[in-house]
Amino acid sequence: ARAAAADSLRPGARQRMLPRLGLSPGAPPEAVSQAVAARCGLDAQTVAHTLYGQPPDTDADLVTLARALDDIERQVAQS
């Protein structure tokens, strides 16, 4: 269930951010990660892991992922 939840959270976050980043829905993961990192002053690898990484191993990891996605979305929206 954690993998399914992550598979719902991640694409939703990306879809909401793409217009603000000036990227199309078909933008490659590297371009999305780089754009978010540049916009928010974050590490691109960390952003890539959050937006595209492996499914969380535990419920706590899923909560951490949801919070990280929310934080990234908020930073993109406010920048």
PDB file of N, CA, C and O in Angstrom, chain B, residues numbered from 101:
ATOM      1  N   ALA B 101       0.821  -1.193   0.000  1.00  0.00           N
ATOM      2  CA  ALA B 101       0.000   0.000   0.000  1.00  0.00           C
ATOM      3  C   ALA B 101       0.870   1.264   0.000  1.00  0.00           C
ATOM      4  O   ALA B 101       0.466   2.294  -0.538  1.00  0.00           O
ATOM      5  N   ARG B 102       2.064   1.185   0.604  1.00  0.00           N
ATOM      6  CA  ARG B 102       2.940   2.364   0.622  1.00  0.00           C
ATOM      7  C   ARG B 102       3.382   2.727  -0.793  1.00  0.00           C
ATOM      8  O   ARG B 102       3.446   3.905  -1.144  1.00  0.00           O
ATOM      9  N   ALA B 103       3.685   1.720  -1.597  1.00  0.00           N
ATOM     10  CA  ALA B 103       4.114   1.982  -2.974  1.00  0.00           C
ATOM     11  C   ALA B 103       2.985   2.638  -3.759  1.00  0.00           C
ATOM     12  O   ALA B 103       3.221   3.579  -4.517  1.00  0.00           O
ATOM     13  N   ALA B 104       1.774   2.155  -3.585  1.00  0.00           N
ATOM     14  CA  ALA B 104       0.626   2.738  -4.286  1.00  0.00           C
ATOM     15  C   ALA B 104       0.398   4.176  -3.837  1.00  0.00           C
ATOM     16  O   ALA B 104       0.087   5.042  -4.654  1.00  0.00           O
ATOM     17  N   ALA B 105       0.548   4.429  -2.558  1.00  0.00           N
ATOM     18  CA  ALA B 105       0.372   5.791  -2.040  1.00  0.00           C
ATOM     19  C   ALA B 105       1.436   6.718  -2.621  1.00  0.00           C
ATOM     20  O   ALA B 105       1.127   7.831  -3.048  1.00  0.00           O
ATOM     21  N   ALA B 106       2.673   6.267  -2.636  1.00  0.00           N
ATOM     22  CA  ALA B 106       3.755   7.077  -3.201  1.00  0.00           C
ATOM     23  C   ALA B 106       3.521   7.309  -4.693  1.00  0.00           C
ATOM     24  O   ALA B 106       3.792   8.393  -5.210  1.00  0.00           O
ATOM     25  N   ASP B 107       3.013   6.278  -5.380  1.00  0.00           N
ATOM     26  CA  ASP B 107       2.725   6.406  -6.807  1.00  0.00           C
ATOM     27  C   ASP B 107       1.567   7.358  -7.084  1.00  0.00           C
ATOM     28  O   ASP B 107       1.393   7.799  -8.220  1.00  0.00           O
ATOM     29  N   SER B 108       0.793   7.676  -6.088  1.00  0.00           N
ATOM     30  CA  SER B 108      -0.260   8.687  -6.233  1.00  0.00           C
ATOM     31  C   SER B 108       0.244  10.073  -5.844  1.00  0.00           C
ATOM     32  O   SER B 108      -0.063  11.063  -6.508  1.00  0.00           O
ATOM     33  N   LEU B 109       1.010  10.134  -4.775  1.00  0.00           N
ATOM     34  CA  LEU B 109       1.497  11.420  -4.276  1.00  0.00           C
ATOM     35  C   LEU B 109       2.481  12.090  -5.227  1.00  0.00           C
ATOM     36  O   LEU B 109       2.366  13.282  -5.512  1.00  0.00           O
ATOM     37  N   ARG B 110       3.430  11.331  -5.706  1.00  0.00           N
ATOM     38  CA  ARG B 110       4.492  11.914  -6.526  1.00  0.00           C
ATOM     39  C   ARG B 110       3.978  12.515  -7.831  1.00  0.00           C
ATOM     40  O   ARG B 110       4.274  13.676  -8.112  1.00  0.00           O
ATOM     41  N   PRO B 111       3.224  11.775  -8.635  1.00  0.00           N
ATOM     42  CA  PRO B 111       2.740  12.386  -9.886  1.00  0.00           C
ATOM     43  C   PRO B 111       1.833  13.588  -9.645  1.00  0.00           C
ATOM     44  O   PRO B 111       1.872  14.557 -10.403  1.00  0.00           O
ATOM     45  N   GLY B 112       1.031  13.533  -8.612  1.00  0.00           N
ATOM     46  CA  GLY B 112       0.167  14.672  -8.302  1.00  0.00           C
ATOM     47  C   GLY B 112       0.978  15.922  -7.996  1.00  0.00           C
ATOM     48  O   GLY B 112       0.663  17.011  -8.476  1.00  0.00           O
ATOM     49  N   ALA B 113       2.004  15.761  -7.210  1.00  0.00           N
ATOM     50  CA  ALA B 113       2.867  16.901  -6.875  1.00  0.00           C
ATOM     51  C   ALA B 113       3.549  17.436  -8.129  1.00  0.00           C
ATOM     52  O   ALA B 113       3.611  18.647  -8.340  1.00  0.00           O
ATOM     53  N   ARG B 114       4.055  16.536  -8.955  1.00  0.00           N
ATOM     54  CA  ARG B 114       4.728  16.985 -10.182  1.00  0.00           C
ATOM     55  C   ARG B 114       3.760  17.723 -11.096  1.00  0.00           C
ATOM     56  O   ARG B 114       4.107  18.771 -11.639  1.00  0.00           O
ATOM     57  N   GLN B 115       2.568  17.203 -11.272  1.00  0.00           N
ATOM     58  CA  GLN B 115       1.571  17.852 -12.140  1.00  0.00           C
ATOM     59  C   GLN B 115       1.243  19.257 -11.671  1.00  0.00           C
ATOM     60  O   GLN B 115       1.098  20.171 -12.483  1.00  0.00           O
ATOM     61  N   ARG B 116       1.129  19.429 -10.384  1.00  0.00           N
ATOM     62  CA  ARG B 116       0.801  20.759  -9.854  1.00  0.00           C
ATOM     63  C   ARG B 116       1.959  21.741 -10.007  1.00  0.00           C
ATOM     64  O   ARG B 116       1.739  22.945 -10.137  1.00  0.00           O
ATOM     65  N   MET B 117       3.183  21.235  -9.991  1.00  0.00           N
ATOM     66  CA  MET B 117       4.341  22.129 -10.083  1.00  0.00           C
ATOM     67  C   MET B 117       4.755  22.468 -11.502  1.00  0.00           C
ATOM     68  O   MET B 117       5.305  23.543 -11.741  1.00  0.00           O
ATOM     69  N   LEU B 118       4.506  21.585 -12.440  1.00  0.00           N
ATOM     70  CA  LEU B 118       5.004  21.785 -13.806  1.00  0.00           C
ATOM     71  C   LEU B 118       4.616  23.130 -14.408  1.00  0.00           C
ATOM     72  O   LEU B 118       5.485  23.799 -14.969  1.00  0.00           O
ATOM     73  N   PRO B 119       3.353  23.566 -14.324  1.00  0.00           N
ATOM     74  CA  PRO B 119       3.025  24.874 -14.911  1.00  0.00           C
ATOM     75  C   PRO B 119       3.813  26.024 -14.280  1.00  0.00           C
ATOM     76  O   PRO B 119       4.235  26.944 -14.980  1.00  0.00           O
ATOM     77  N   ARG B 120       4.006  25.975 -12.988  1.00  0.00           N
ATOM     78  CA  ARG B 120       4.756  27.042 -12.314  1.00  0.00           C
ATOM     79  C   ARG B 120       6.225  27.039 -12.720  1.00  0.00           C
ATOM     80  O   ARG B 120       6.897  28.069 -12.667  1.00  0.00           O
ATOM     81  N   LEU B 121       6.715  25.870 -13.125  1.00  0.00           N
ATOM     82  CA  LEU B 121       8.110  25.746 -13.535  1.00  0.00           C
ATOM     83  C   LEU B 121       8.290  26.000 -15.028  1.00  0.00           C
ATOM     84  O   LEU B 121       9.417  26.041 -15.523  1.00  0.00           O
ATOM     85  N   GLY B 122       7.179  26.171 -15.745  1.00  0.00           N
ATOM     86  CA  GLY B 122       7.251  26.389 -17.178  1.00  0.00           C
ATOM     87  C   GLY B 122       7.612  25.138 -17.956  1.00  0.00           C
ATOM     88  O   GLY B 122       8.191  25.218 -19.039  1.00  0.00           O
ATOM     89  N   LEU B 123       7.269  23.980 -17.401  1.00  0.00           N
ATOM     90  CA  LEU B 123       7.594  22.712 -18.049  1.00  0.00           C
ATOM     91  C   LEU B 123       6.323  22.007 -18.514  1.00  0.00           C
ATOM     92  O   LEU B 123       5.250  22.182 -17.936  1.00  0.00           O
ATOM     93  N   SER B 124       6.465  21.217 -19.556  1.00  0.00           N
ATOM     94  CA  SER B 124       5.331  20.463 -20.083  1.00  0.00           C
ATOM     95  C   SER B 124       5.162  19.158 -19.298  1.00  0.00           C
ATOM     96  O   SER B 124       6.090  18.712 -18.624  1.00  0.00           O
ATOM     97  N   PRO B 125       3.977  18.551 -19.388  1.00  0.00           N
ATOM     98  CA  PRO B 125       3.749  17.282 -18.688  1.00  0.00           C
ATOM     99  C   PRO B 125       4.716  16.174 -19.086  1.00  0.00           C
ATOM    100  O   PRO B 125       4.939  15.246 -18.308  1.00  0.00           O
ATOM    101  N   GLY B 126       5.290  16.252 -20.272  1.00  0.00           N
ATOM    102  CA  GLY B 126       6.230  15.226 -20.712  1.00  0.00           C
ATOM    103  C   GLY B 126       7.682  15.530 -20.389  1.00  0.00           C
ATOM    104  O   GLY B 126       8.580  14.859 -20.898  1.00  0.00           O
ATOM    105  N   ALA B 127       7.927  16.528 -19.552  1.00  0.00           N
ATOM    106  CA  ALA B 127       9.307  16.895 -19.210  1.00  0.00           C
ATOM    107  C   ALA B 127      10.017  15.718 -18.550  1.00  0.00           C
ATOM    108  O   ALA B 127       9.435  15.038 -17.704  1.00  0.00           O
ATOM    109  N   PRO B 128      11.268  15.475 -18.930  1.00  0.00           N
ATOM    110  CA  PRO B 128      12.008  14.362 -18.330  1.00  0.00           C
ATOM    111  C   PRO B 128      12.297  14.617 -16.847  1.00  0.00           C
ATOM    112  O   PRO B 128      12.410  15.764 -16.415  1.00  0.00           O
ATOM    113  N   PRO B 129      12.413  13.539 -16.082  1.00  0.00           N
ATOM    114  CA  PRO B 129      12.673  13.679 -14.640  1.00  0.00           C
ATOM    115  C   PRO B 129      13.851  14.574 -14.301  1.00  0.00           C
ATOM    116  O   PRO B 129      13.786  15.352 -13.349  1.00  0.00           O
ATOM    117  N   GLU B 130      14.921  14.472 -15.065  1.00  0.00           N
ATOM    118  CA  GLU B 130      16.099  15.296 -14.774  1.00  0.00           C
ATOM    119  C   GLU B 130      15.779  16.783 -14.918  1.00  0.00           C
ATOM    120  O   GLU B 130      16.223  17.597 -14.108  1.00  0.00           O
ATOM    121  N   ALA B 131      15.016  17.134 -15.939  1.00  0.00           N
ATOM    122  CA  ALA B 131      14.655  18.541 -16.153  1.00  0.00           C
ATOM    123  C   ALA B 131      13.775  19.055 -15.025  1.00  0.00           C
ATOM    124  O   ALA B 131      13.942  20.182 -14.559  1.00  0.00           O
ATOM    125  N   VAL B 132      12.838  18.224 -14.589  1.00  0.00           N
ATOM    126  CA  VAL B 132      11.950  18.625 -13.494  1.00  0.00           C
ATOM    127  C   VAL B 132      12.758  18.805 -12.212  1.00  0.00           C
ATOM    128  O   VAL B 132      12.615  19.809 -11.515  1.00  0.00           O
ATOM    129  N   SER B 133      13.593  17.840 -11.913  1.00  0.00           N
ATOM    130  CA  SER B 133      14.402  17.907 -10.695  1.00  0.00           C
ATOM    131  C   SER B 133      15.317  19.125 -10.701  1.00  0.00           C
ATOM    132  O   SER B 133      15.446  19.816  -9.689  1.00  0.00           O
ATOM    133  N   GLN B 134      15.949  19.387 -11.837  1.00  0.00           N
ATOM    134  CA  GLN B 134      16.848  20.532 -11.947  1.00  0.00           C
ATOM    135  C   GLN B 134      16.080  21.846 -11.795  1.00  0.00           C
ATOM    136  O   GLN B 134      16.551  22.771 -11.133  1.00  0.00           O
ATOM    137  N   ALA B 135      14.901  21.927 -12.409  1.00  0.00           N
ATOM    138  CA  ALA B 135      14.110  23.158 -12.322  1.00  0.00           C
ATOM    139  C   ALA B 135      13.656  23.422 -10.892  1.00  0.00           C
ATOM    140  O   ALA B 135      13.711  24.556 -10.417  1.00  0.00           O
ATOM    141  N   VAL B 136      13.210  22.377 -10.210  1.00  0.00           N
ATOM    142  CA  VAL B 136      12.784  22.538  -8.813  1.00  0.00           C
ATOM    143  C   VAL B 136      13.976  22.950  -7.956  1.00  0.00           C
ATOM    144  O   VAL B 136      13.879  23.873  -7.146  1.00  0.00           O
ATOM    145  N   ALA B 137      15.091  22.266  -8.138  1.00  0.00           N
ATOM    146  CA  ALA B 137      16.281  22.564  -7.338  1.00  0.00           C
ATOM    147  C   ALA B 137      16.726  24.008  -7.545  1.00  0.00           C
ATOM    148  O   ALA B 137      17.037  24.712  -6.584  1.00  0.00           O
ATOM    149  N   ALA B 138      16.755  24.444  -8.797  1.00  0.00           N
ATOM    150  CA  ALA B 138      17.180  25.816  -9.091  1.00  0.00           C
ATOM    151  C   ALA B 138      16.201  26.826  -8.509  1.00  0.00           C
ATOM    152  O   ALA B 138      16.616  27.857  -7.981  1.00  0.00           O
ATOM    153  N   ARG B 139      14.925  26.545  -8.599  1.00  0.00           N
ATOM    154  CA  ARG B 139      13.894  27.474  -8.124  1.00  0.00           C
ATOM    155  C   ARG B 139      13.907  27.597  -6.616  1.00  0.00           C
ATOM    156  O   ARG B 139      13.664  28.674  -6.071  1.00  0.00           O
ATOM    157  N   CYS B 140      14.192  26.491  -5.937  1.00  0.00           N
ATOM    158  CA  CYS B 140      14.063  26.459  -4.472  1.00  0.00           C
ATOM    159  C   CYS B 140      15.399  26.461  -3.737  1.00  0.00           C
ATOM    160  O   CYS B 140      15.423  26.526  -2.508  1.00  0.00           O
ATOM    161  N   GLY B 141      16.497  26.392  -4.459  1.00  0.00           N
ATOM    162  CA  GLY B 141      17.796  26.354  -3.805  1.00  0.00           C
ATOM    163  C   GLY B 141      18.053  25.040  -3.096  1.00  0.00           C
ATOM    164  O   GLY B 141      18.704  25.004  -2.051  1.00  0.00           O
ATOM    165  N   LEU B 142      17.536  23.952  -3.672  1.00  0.00           N
ATOM    166  CA  LEU B 142      17.698  22.632  -3.080  1.00  0.00           C
ATOM    167  C   LEU B 142      18.684  21.812  -3.898  1.00  0.00           C
ATOM    168  O   LEU B 142      19.009  22.169  -5.030  1.00  0.00           O
ATOM    169  N   ASP B 143      19.153  20.722  -3.327  1.00  0.00           N
ATOM    170  CA  ASP B 143      20.034  19.794  -4.007  1.00  0.00           C
ATOM    171  C   ASP B 143      19.228  18.995  -5.031  1.00  0.00           C
ATOM    172  O   ASP B 143      18.201  18.411  -4.687  1.00  0.00           O
ATOM    173  N   ALA B 144      19.682  18.963  -6.279  1.00  0.00           N
ATOM    174  CA  ALA B 144      18.949  18.296  -7.347  1.00  0.00           C
ATOM    175  C   ALA B 144      18.785  16.803  -7.105  1.00  0.00           C
ATOM    176  O   ALA B 144      17.741  16.242  -7.439  1.00  0.00           O
ATOM    177  N   GLN B 145      19.780  16.151  -6.536  1.00  0.00           N
ATOM    178  CA  GLN B 145      19.670  14.713  -6.265  1.00  0.00           C
ATOM    179  C   GLN B 145      18.623  14.436  -5.198  1.00  0.00           C
ATOM    180  O   GLN B 145      17.878  13.460  -5.289  1.00  0.00           O
ATOM    181  N   THR B 146      18.567  15.286  -4.199  1.00  0.00           N
ATOM    182  CA  THR B 146      17.562  15.123  -3.151  1.00  0.00           C
ATOM    183  C   THR B 146      16.167  15.330  -3.725  1.00  0.00           C
ATOM    184  O   THR B 146      15.237  14.590  -3.406  1.00  0.00           O
ATOM    185  N   VAL B 147      16.032  16.338  -4.569  1.00  0.00           N
ATOM    186  CA  VAL B 147      14.747  16.595  -5.215  1.00  0.00           C
ATOM    187  C   VAL B 147      14.354  15.401  -6.086  1.00  0.00           C
ATOM    188  O   VAL B 147      13.207  14.957  -6.046  1.00  0.00           O
ATOM    189  N   ALA B 148      15.290  14.885  -6.865  1.00  0.00           N
ATOM    190  CA  ALA B 148      15.014  13.735  -7.729  1.00  0.00           C
ATOM    191  C   ALA B 148      14.563  12.532  -6.911  1.00  0.00           C
ATOM    192  O   ALA B 148      13.623  11.834  -7.290  1.00  0.00           O
ATOM    193  N   HIS B 149      15.230  12.295  -5.799  1.00  0.00           N
ATOM    194  CA  HIS B 149      14.836  11.174  -4.940  1.00  0.00           C
ATOM    195  C   HIS B 149      13.420  11.383  -4.401  1.00  0.00           C
ATOM    196  O   HIS B 149      12.632  10.439  -4.346  1.00  0.00           O
ATOM    197  N   THR B 150      13.102  12.594  -4.010  1.00  0.00           N
ATOM    198  CA  THR B 150      11.768  12.870  -3.477  1.00  0.00           C
ATOM    199  C   THR B 150      10.713  12.723  -4.559  1.00  0.00           C
ATOM    200  O   THR B 150       9.663  12.128  -4.316  1.00  0.00           O
ATOM    201  N   LEU B 151      10.967  13.247  -5.738  1.00  0.00           N
ATOM    202  CA  LEU B 151       9.968  13.230  -6.806  1.00  0.00           C
ATOM    203  C   LEU B 151       9.878  11.915  -7.565  1.00  0.00           C
ATOM    204  O   LEU B 151       8.829  11.595  -8.124  1.00  0.00           O
ATOM    205  N   TYR B 152      10.978  11.139  -7.593  1.00  0.00           N
ATOM    206  CA  TYR B 152      11.018   9.951  -8.446  1.00  0.00           C
ATOM    207  C   TYR B 152      11.601   8.708  -7.778  1.00  0.00           C
ATOM    208  O   TYR B 152      11.725   7.673  -8.433  1.00  0.00           O
ATOM    209  N   GLY B 153      11.956   8.777  -6.516  1.00  0.00           N
ATOM    210  CA  GLY B 153      12.677   7.691  -5.860  1.00  0.00           C
ATOM    211  C   GLY B 153      11.880   6.419  -5.662  1.00  0.00           C
ATOM    212  O   GLY B 153      10.739   6.288  -6.106  1.00  0.00           O
ATOM    213  N   GLN B 154      12.512   5.504  -4.991  1.00  0.00           N
ATOM    214  CA  GLN B 154      11.915   4.215  -4.668  1.00  0.00           C
ATOM    215  C   GLN B 154      10.744   4.390  -3.707  1.00  0.00           C
ATOM    216  O   GLN B 154      10.668   5.387  -2.989  1.00  0.00           O
ATOM    217  N   PRO B 155       9.837   3.424  -3.695  1.00  0.00           N
ATOM    218  CA  PRO B 155       8.735   3.499  -2.728  1.00  0.00           C
ATOM    219  C   PRO B 155       9.269   3.461  -1.296  1.00  0.00           C
ATOM    220  O   PRO B 155      10.295   2.834  -1.031  1.00  0.00           O
ATOM    221  N   PRO B 156       8.585   4.120  -0.388  1.00  0.00           N
ATOM    222  CA  PRO B 156       9.024   4.111   1.014  1.00  0.00           C
ATOM    223  C   PRO B 156       8.940   2.708   1.609  1.00  0.00           C
ATOM    224  O   PRO B 156       8.064   1.917   1.260  1.00  0.00           O
ATOM    225  N   ASP B 157       9.865   2.422   2.510  1.00  0.00           N
ATOM    226  CA  ASP B 157       9.926   1.104   3.157  1.00  0.00           C
ATOM    227  C   ASP B 157       8.982   0.973   4.342  1.00  0.00           C
ATOM    228  O   ASP B 157       8.506  -0.121   4.647  1.00  0.00           O
ATOM    229  N   THR B 158       8.713   2.084   5.005  1.00  0.00           N
ATOM    230  CA  THR B 158       7.890   2.038   6.217  1.00  0.00           C
ATOM    231  C   THR B 158       6.802   3.106   6.148  1.00  0.00           C
ATOM    232  O   THR B 158       6.835   4.001   5.304  1.00  0.00           O
ATOM    233  N   ASP B 159       5.847   2.988   7.051  1.00  0.00           N
ATOM    234  CA  ASP B 159       4.809   4.015   7.134  1.00  0.00           C
ATOM    235  C   ASP B 159       5.414   5.368   7.490  1.00  0.00           C
ATOM    236  O   ASP B 159       4.978   6.401   6.981  1.00  0.00           O
ATOM    237  N   ALA B 160       6.403   5.362   8.353  1.00  0.00           N
ATOM    238  CA  ALA B 160       7.067   6.611   8.731  1.00  0.00           C
ATOM    239  C   ALA B 160       7.754   7.234   7.520  1.00  0.00           C
ATOM    240  O   ALA B 160       7.733   8.453   7.355  1.00  0.00           O
ATOM    241  N   ASP B 161       8.363   6.406   6.673  1.00  0.00           N
ATOM    242  CA  ASP B 161       9.001   6.914   5.458  1.00  0.00           C
ATOM    243  C   ASP B 161       7.960   7.514   4.512  1.00  0.00           C
ATOM    244  O   ASP B 161       8.238   8.509   3.842  1.00  0.00           O
ATOM    245  N   LEU B 162       6.780   6.927   4.454  1.00  0.00           N
ATOM    246  CA  LEU B 162       5.711   7.466   3.617  1.00  0.00           C
ATOM    247  C   LEU B 162       5.266   8.834   4.116  1.00  0.00           C
ATOM    248  O   LEU B 162       5.035   9.746   3.322  1.00  0.00           O
ATOM    249  N   VAL B 163       5.149   8.970   5.412  1.00  0.00           N
ATOM    250  CA  VAL B 163       4.785  10.267   5.996  1.00  0.00           C
ATOM    251  C   VAL B 163       5.871  11.294   5.694  1.00  0.00           C
ATOM    252  O   VAL B 163       5.567  12.438   5.354  1.00  0.00           O
ATOM    253  N   THR B 164       7.114  10.899   5.815  1.00  0.00           N
ATOM    254  CA  THR B 164       8.235  11.793   5.506  1.00  0.00           C
ATOM    255  C   THR B 164       8.196  12.208   4.045  1.00  0.00           C
ATOM    256  O   THR B 164       8.432  13.372   3.724  1.00  0.00           O
ATOM    257  N   LEU B 165       7.900  11.263   3.156  1.00  0.00           N
ATOM    258  CA  LEU B 165       7.792  11.578   1.735  1.00  0.00           C
ATOM    259  C   LEU B 165       6.667  12.581   1.491  1.00  0.00           C
ATOM    260  O   LEU B 165       6.858  13.562   0.772  1.00  0.00           O
ATOM    261  N   ALA B 166       5.509  12.347   2.075  1.00  0.00           N
ATOM    262  CA  ALA B 166       4.374  13.258   1.890  1.00  0.00           C
ATOM    263  C   ALA B 166       4.722  14.663   2.369  1.00  0.00           C
ATOM    264  O   ALA B 166       4.373  15.648   1.718  1.00  0.00           O
ATOM    265  N   ARG B 167       5.393  14.754   3.477  1.00  0.00           N
ATOM    266  CA  ARG B 167       5.792  16.073   3.999  1.00  0.00           C
ATOM    267  C   ARG B 167       6.814  16.741   3.093  1.00  0.00           C
ATOM    268  O   ARG B 167       6.744  17.947   2.856  1.00  0.00           O
ATOM    269  N   ALA B 168       7.769  15.956   2.583  1.00  0.00           N
ATOM    270  CA  ALA B 168       8.791  16.510   1.699  1.00  0.00           C
ATOM    271  C   ALA B 168       8.164  17.010   0.397  1.00  0.00           C
ATOM    272  O   ALA B 168       8.534  18.072  -0.103  1.00  0.00           O
ATOM    273  N   LEU B 169       7.226  16.257  -0.147  1.00  0.00           N
ATOM    274  CA  LEU B 169       6.543  16.698  -1.358  1.00  0.00           C
ATOM    275  C   LEU B 169       5.759  17.980  -1.108  1.00  0.00           C
ATOM    276  O   LEU B 169       5.784  18.900  -1.925  1.00  0.00           O
ATOM    277  N   ASP B 170       5.075  18.033   0.006  1.00  0.00           N
ATOM    278  CA  ASP B 170       4.317  19.234   0.356  1.00  0.00           C
ATOM    279  C   ASP B 170       5.246  20.432   0.504  1.00  0.00           C
ATOM    280  O   ASP B 170       4.930  21.530   0.047  1.00  0.00           O
ATOM    281  N   ASP B 171       6.372  20.222   1.131  1.00  0.00           N
ATOM    282  CA  ASP B 171       7.338  21.306   1.327  1.00  0.00           C
ATOM    283  C   ASP B 171       7.878  21.809  -0.015  1.00  0.00           C
ATOM    284  O   ASP B 171       7.978  23.016  -0.236  1.00  0.00           O
ATOM    285  N   ILE B 172       8.224  20.883  -0.902  1.00  0.00           N
ATOM    286  CA  ILE B 172       8.729  21.274  -2.212  1.00  0.00           C
ATOM    287  C   ILE B 172       7.656  22.039  -2.990  1.00  0.00           C
ATOM    288  O   ILE B 172       7.938  23.076  -3.589  1.00  0.00           O
ATOM    289  N   GLU B 173       6.440  21.528  -2.975  1.00  0.00           N
ATOM    290  CA  GLU B 173       5.349  22.217  -3.669  1.00  0.00           C
ATOM    291  C   GLU B 173       5.145  23.640  -3.130  1.00  0.00           C
ATOM    292  O   GLU B 173       4.946  24.583  -3.895  1.00  0.00           O
ATOM    293  N   ARG B 174       5.198  23.771  -1.838  1.00  0.00           N
ATOM    294  CA  ARG B 174       5.016  25.081  -1.211  1.00  0.00           C
ATOM    295  C   ARG B 174       6.138  26.028  -1.649  1.00  0.00           C
ATOM    296  O   ARG B 174       5.883  27.186  -1.979  1.00  0.00           O
ATOM    297  N   GLN B 175       7.359  25.539  -1.651  1.00  0.00           N
ATOM    298  CA  GLN B 175       8.487  26.385  -2.055  1.00  0.00           C
ATOM    299  C   GLN B 175       8.376  26.799  -3.519  1.00  0.00           C
ATOM    300  O   GLN B 175       8.666  27.947  -3.856  1.00  0.00           O
ATOM    301  N   VAL B 176       7.966  25.898  -4.379  1.00  0.00           N
ATOM    302  CA  VAL B 176       7.804  26.241  -5.792  1.00  0.00           C
ATOM    303  C   VAL B 176       6.699  27.277  -5.939  1.00  0.00           C
ATOM    304  O   VAL B 176       6.851  28.236  -6.696  1.00  0.00           O
ATOM    305  N   ALA B 177       5.607  27.101  -5.238  1.00  0.00           N
ATOM    306  CA  ALA B 177       4.481  28.031  -5.339  1.00  0.00           C
ATOM    307  C   ALA B 177       4.836  29.424  -4.824  1.00  0.00           C
ATOM    308  O   ALA B 177       4.319  30.421  -5.327  1.00  0.00           O
ATOM    309  N   GLN B 178       5.706  29.497  -3.833  1.00  0.00           N
ATOM    310  CA  GLN B 178       6.037  30.779  -3.218  1.00  0.00           C
ATOM    311  C   GLN B 178       7.214  31.479  -3.880  1.00  0.00           C
ATOM    312  O   GLN B 178       7.517  32.630  -3.566  1.00  0.00           O
ATOM    313  N   SER B 179       7.876  30.782  -4.796  1.00  0.00           N
ATOM    314  CA  SER B 179       9.054  31.399  -5.411  1.00  0.00           C
ATOM    315  C   SER B 179       8.707  32.104  -6.700  1.00  0.00           C
ATOM    316  O   SER B 179       9.585  32.676  -7.346  1.00  0.00           O
TER     317      SER B 179
END
